[in-house]
Amino acid sequence: MAIRDDFEIAALQVRTVLQRFALVVLVLAAFGAMLIGKADTVLVENARVLAMDLASPALEAIARPVAIANRTIADLKEFASLREENARLREENSRLLAWQTAARRLENENDRLRELAQFKDGPEASFITARVVGDSLSAYVRGALLDVGRAAGVTPGQAVVTGEGLAGRIAEVGQNSARVLFVTDVSSHLPVMVERTREKAILAGDNSGQMRLMLVQGVQGVQRGDRIITSGNGGSFPVGIPVGEVVQGGKEGSVRVRPFTDFSRLEFVRVVDYGVTGLVNVGPPSNSSSGTAPPAQRGH
């Protein structure tokens, strides 16, 4: 017991001494290291290089498992994403197969109905592209002059269309020019129907920017926004060519239709023949007042 007490007293004294002189010892050690570094830089550099050489294998050994673990985690994530992508593609493939089955069924049904009704396709539509070289937008006339004529196969009564819909019909034809009468002209009376209700009517121009819908039996059924299309009556045009949109409803004679075609911006149009013969070139292109007429094109 006395020996242990003496040992504890001695340890306490040593600790007190170390604590009292620890700062001094550390300052002296740092000062000595600085002196050694100043005195022999080669020795310090060699020591640092030696330390790096000794630490490098250990660091590499530690980094290798980390890199392997990172690659393994990345592979697992990619595998999981591939599984999800595979599942999505399987689901999409199933939907496409269902649509393919439905399309084949409808195709077969359509073929049977064609055979039952002895369906025949209508005549091919022929067209030629023409340039608008002059217009007549006045209080009395709504039309334009085109740079194609009989030399390109244009004849009176053929339809003139744009990308938006029906613009009018050919009224007069020269050798290398033709005059088109717009649907907004007061002389234009076009058999049409309301696309939504299938009601037949007459669309009449009045030399304004809009047209009047006339002879509508159920005029109350016509609504703002209804599309007006050709009805096919009279045999001039087929059914379904878009003409305009109802912008004002009301009683007969007050239903107003805005044409789809913007006549103030016309540069090129198509002259279309929906008959059997179609447009053909009857000779080499001839020079008109505005240039050479474009070659005839075949289209549907």
VMD Tcl script that draws the C-alpha trace (Angstrom):
set ca {
  {0.00 0.00 0.00}
  {2.83 2.39 0.86}
  {4.69 1.47 -2.37}
  {1.59 2.31 -4.47}
  {1.23 5.63 -2.72}
  {4.86 6.47 -3.38}
  {4.43 5.54 -7.08}
  {1.38 7.75 -7.44}
  {3.19 10.65 -5.81}
  {6.19 10.23 -8.16}
  {3.91 10.04 -11.25}
  {2.12 13.16 -10.10}
  {5.38 15.01 -9.75}
  {6.56 13.90 -13.23}
  {3.24 14.99 -14.77}
  {3.51 18.37 -13.10}
  {7.00 18.87 -14.44}
  {5.95 17.83 -17.97}
  {2.98 20.16 -17.93}
  {5.13 23.03 -16.73}
  {7.80 22.56 -19.39}
  {5.71 21.09 -22.25}
  {5.35 24.40 -24.07}
  {9.04 25.09 -23.78}
  {9.88 21.60 -25.08}
  {7.56 21.99 -28.10}
  {9.00 25.40 -28.94}
  {12.52 24.02 -28.75}
  {11.58 21.03 -30.91}
  {10.04 23.28 -33.56}
  {13.05 25.56 -33.47}
  {15.32 22.55 -33.86}
  {13.34 21.28 -36.85}
  {13.62 24.68 -38.48}
  {17.36 24.73 -37.88}
  {17.73 21.27 -39.37}
  {15.66 22.30 -42.42}
  {17.78 25.40 -42.92}
  {21.00 23.62 -42.25}
  {20.45 20.68 -44.62}
  {17.60 21.05 -47.14}
  {18.75 17.97 -48.99}
  {18.29 15.88 -45.86}
  {14.75 17.24 -45.32}
  {13.85 16.69 -48.99}
  {15.12 13.12 -48.86}
  {13.14 12.50 -45.69}
  {9.97 13.86 -47.28}
  {10.46 11.75 -50.41}
  {11.10 8.69 -48.25}
  {7.88 9.37 -46.35}
  {5.98 9.69 -49.61}
  {7.44 6.44 -50.91}
  {6.47 4.67 -47.74}
  {2.94 6.12 -47.71}
  {2.19 5.61 -51.41}
  {1.73 1.81 -51.31}
  {-0.48 2.13 -48.27}
  {-2.64 4.79 -49.89}
  {-2.88 2.75 -53.09}
  {-3.88 -0.32 -51.11}
  {-6.59 1.70 -49.38}
  {-7.83 3.32 -52.63}
  {-8.12 0.08 -54.62}
  {-11.05 -1.37 -52.61}
  {-12.78 2.02 -52.70}
  {-12.52 2.15 -56.50}
  {-13.79 -1.42 -56.80}
  {-16.71 -0.58 -54.53}
  {-17.55 2.52 -56.62}
  {-17.50 0.51 -59.85}
  {-19.66 -2.17 -58.28}
  {-22.23 0.40 -57.12}
  {-22.28 2.00 -60.60}
  {-22.79 -1.41 -62.23}
  {-25.66 -2.17 -59.86}
  {-27.32 1.17 -60.63}
  {-26.93 0.59 -64.38}
  {-28.34 -2.91 -64.01}
  {-31.35 -1.56 -62.14}
  {-31.95 1.11 -64.80}
  {-31.65 -1.53 -67.54}
  {-34.26 -3.63 -65.81}
  {-36.61 -0.67 -65.61}
  {-35.99 0.19 -69.27}
  {-36.57 -3.42 -70.27}
  {-39.85 -3.51 -68.37}
  {-40.96 -0.25 -70.05}
  {-40.05 -1.56 -73.49}
  {-41.95 -4.79 -72.83}
  {-45.03 -2.80 -71.86}
  {-44.72 -0.54 -74.90}
  {-44.24 -3.56 -77.16}
  {-47.42 -5.10 -75.75}
  {-49.35 -1.92 -76.52}
  {-47.95 -1.80 -80.05}
  {-48.87 -5.41 -80.65}
  {-52.40 -4.64 -79.49}
  {-52.60 -1.70 -81.89}
  {-51.18 -3.83 -84.68}
  {-53.83 -6.47 -84.07}
  {-56.57 -3.83 -84.08}
  {-55.19 -2.27 -87.28}
  {-55.11 -5.61 -89.06}
  {-58.65 -6.37 -87.93}
  {-59.88 -2.99 -89.18}
  {-58.01 -3.44 -92.46}
  {-59.62 -6.80 -93.04}
  {-63.03 -5.41 -92.10}
  {-62.51 -2.47 -94.48}
  {-61.58 -4.84 -97.32}
  {-64.72 -6.91 -96.73}
  {-66.89 -3.78 -96.69}
  {-65.28 -2.54 -99.92}
  {-66.01 -5.86 -101.57}
  {-69.58 -5.87 -100.26}
  {-70.27 -2.31 -101.47}
  {-68.26 -2.78 -104.68}
  {-66.39 0.36 -103.69}
  {-64.38 2.17 -106.36}
  {-61.93 4.98 -105.82}
  {-62.83 8.27 -107.43}
  {-60.86 9.75 -110.31}
  {-57.41 11.05 -109.62}
  {-57.18 14.78 -109.06}
  {-54.67 16.60 -111.21}
  {-53.22 19.94 -110.25}
  {-50.81 22.60 -111.40}
  {-49.17 25.25 -109.25}
  {-49.71 28.82 -110.41}
  {-48.45 32.23 -109.35}
  {-50.81 35.11 -108.64}
  {-49.63 37.93 -110.92}
  {-52.48 40.35 -110.30}
  {-55.52 40.69 -108.07}
  {-58.86 42.46 -108.21}
  {-59.99 43.12 -104.66}
  {-62.45 45.97 -105.03}
  {-66.03 46.79 -104.12}
  {-67.22 45.18 -107.38}
  {-64.86 42.26 -108.13}
  {-63.12 39.64 -106.01}
  {-60.64 37.69 -108.11}
  {-57.06 37.35 -109.33}
  {-55.00 36.75 -112.45}
  {-52.83 33.61 -112.71}
  {-49.81 32.98 -114.93}
  {-51.12 29.67 -116.37}
  {-53.69 29.06 -119.07}
  {-54.78 26.67 -121.80}
  {-51.13 25.87 -122.62}
  {-50.88 24.21 -119.20}
  {-54.28 22.48 -119.44}
  {-56.34 24.97 -117.43}
  {-60.06 25.12 -118.28}
  {-62.99 27.09 -116.86}
  {-64.67 25.66 -113.77}
  {-61.59 24.06 -112.24}
  {-61.05 24.57 -108.52}
  {-58.42 26.93 -107.14}
  {-57.21 25.90 -103.70}
  {-54.60 26.90 -101.16}
  {-53.15 25.10 -98.19}
  {-56.06 26.37 -96.08}
  {-58.96 25.45 -98.36}
  {-60.97 26.43 -101.43}
  {-60.18 29.90 -102.79}
  {-62.44 29.93 -105.84}
  {-62.82 28.63 -109.37}
  {-61.42 29.41 -112.82}
  {-63.74 31.87 -114.60}
  {-61.85 32.79 -117.79}
  {-58.86 31.20 -119.51}
  {-56.37 32.58 -122.02}
  {-53.45 30.89 -123.70}
  {-51.01 31.67 -120.87}
  {-53.18 33.24 -118.21}
  {-56.41 32.62 -116.32}
  {-58.75 34.61 -114.10}
  {-59.93 33.08 -110.84}
  {-63.21 34.09 -109.22}
  {-62.91 34.02 -105.44}
  {-65.62 32.49 -103.25}
  {-66.22 35.94 -101.74}
  {-67.24 37.45 -105.11}
  {-70.89 38.44 -105.46}
  {-71.20 36.09 -108.46}
  {-70.04 33.07 -106.46}
  {-72.74 30.63 -105.26}
  {-71.22 27.43 -103.91}
  {-73.09 24.26 -102.80}
  {-71.80 23.49 -99.30}
  {-72.71 21.69 -96.10}
  {-72.19 22.20 -92.40}
  {-69.55 19.63 -91.46}
  {-70.96 19.00 -87.98}
  {-74.67 18.63 -88.85}
  {-74.33 17.64 -92.58}
  {-76.98 20.23 -93.48}
  {-76.88 21.34 -97.13}
  {-76.76 25.06 -97.98}
  {-75.59 27.62 -100.51}
  {-72.60 29.81 -99.70}
  {-72.87 33.17 -101.45}
  {-70.26 35.89 -101.69}
  {-71.10 39.58 -101.36}
  {-67.76 41.22 -102.27}
  {-66.85 41.59 -98.60}
  {-64.37 39.68 -96.47}
  {-67.09 37.21 -95.43}
  {-69.84 35.14 -97.08}
  {-73.52 34.46 -96.42}
  {-74.93 30.99 -95.71}
  {-78.28 30.66 -97.47}
  {-81.08 28.11 -97.84}
  {-80.32 26.43 -94.53}
  {-83.36 24.41 -93.39}
  {-82.34 24.17 -89.76}
  {-80.59 27.49 -89.40}
  {-80.95 27.36 -85.62}
  {-78.60 24.38 -85.60}
  {-75.71 26.33 -87.10}
  {-73.28 27.45 -84.41}
  {-70.35 29.80 -84.28}
  {-67.19 27.85 -85.13}
  {-68.89 25.31 -87.44}
  {-66.76 24.37 -90.43}
  {-68.26 24.77 -93.88}
  {-67.16 22.28 -96.58}
  {-68.17 21.58 -100.16}
  {-71.20 19.27 -100.49}
  {-70.40 17.78 -103.91}
  {-73.74 18.86 -105.37}
  {-73.54 19.95 -108.98}
  {-70.52 17.76 -109.70}
  {-67.99 20.59 -109.83}
  {-66.12 19.80 -106.64}
  {-65.94 16.64 -104.50}
  {-67.29 16.46 -100.97}
  {-65.19 17.75 -98.11}
  {-63.05 20.63 -99.40}
  {-62.86 23.13 -96.51}
  {-64.20 26.57 -97.37}
  {-64.68 28.59 -94.19}
  {-65.88 28.88 -90.61}
  {-69.10 30.31 -89.19}
  {-68.34 33.52 -87.30}
  {-71.91 34.75 -86.79}
  {-75.13 32.76 -86.35}
  {-78.73 33.87 -86.64}
  {-81.70 33.57 -88.93}
  {-81.40 32.59 -92.59}
  {-79.36 35.07 -94.56}
  {-77.57 36.45 -91.52}
  {-75.22 33.51 -90.93}
  {-71.76 34.81 -91.79}
  {-68.85 32.63 -92.84}
  {-65.20 33.66 -92.81}
  {-63.13 31.97 -95.56}
  {-60.10 29.98 -94.51}
  {-58.04 31.51 -97.32}
  {-56.36 34.85 -96.66}
  {-56.81 36.52 -100.05}
  {-54.62 39.49 -99.15}
  {-51.53 37.27 -98.93}
  {-51.97 34.98 -101.93}
  {-48.80 34.34 -103.92}
  {-49.17 30.76 -105.13}
  {-52.28 28.61 -105.62}
  {-53.13 25.24 -107.06}
  {-55.50 24.83 -109.97}
  {-57.12 21.44 -109.44}
  {-59.14 19.34 -111.88}
  {-61.28 16.74 -110.13}
  {-62.50 15.31 -113.44}
  {-61.29 12.23 -115.30}
  {-58.94 13.84 -117.80}
  {-56.99 16.12 -115.49}
  {-54.38 18.73 -116.26}
  {-51.76 17.81 -118.82}
  {-49.10 19.66 -120.71}
  {-50.14 20.06 -124.31}
  {-46.82 21.48 -125.46}
  {-43.66 23.17 -124.30}
  {-44.09 25.87 -121.69}
  {-45.01 29.27 -123.08}
  {-43.88 32.65 -121.80}
  {-46.58 34.71 -120.15}
  {-46.44 38.32 -119.12}
  {-44.85 37.35 -115.81}
  {-42.53 34.58 -116.89}
  {-42.61 30.91 -117.78}
  {-45.55 28.85 -116.64}
  {-44.65 26.07 -114.17}
  {-44.79 22.48 -115.49}
  {-47.87 20.44 -114.75}
  {-47.80 18.18 -111.71}
  {-49.75 15.11 -110.80}
  {-51.22 14.84 -107.32}
  {-53.99 13.40 -105.24}
}
mol new
graphics top color blue
foreach p $ca { graphics top sphere $p radius 0.5 }
foreach p [lrange $ca 0 end-1] q [lrange $ca 1 end] { graphics top cylinder $p $q radius 0.2 }
display resetview
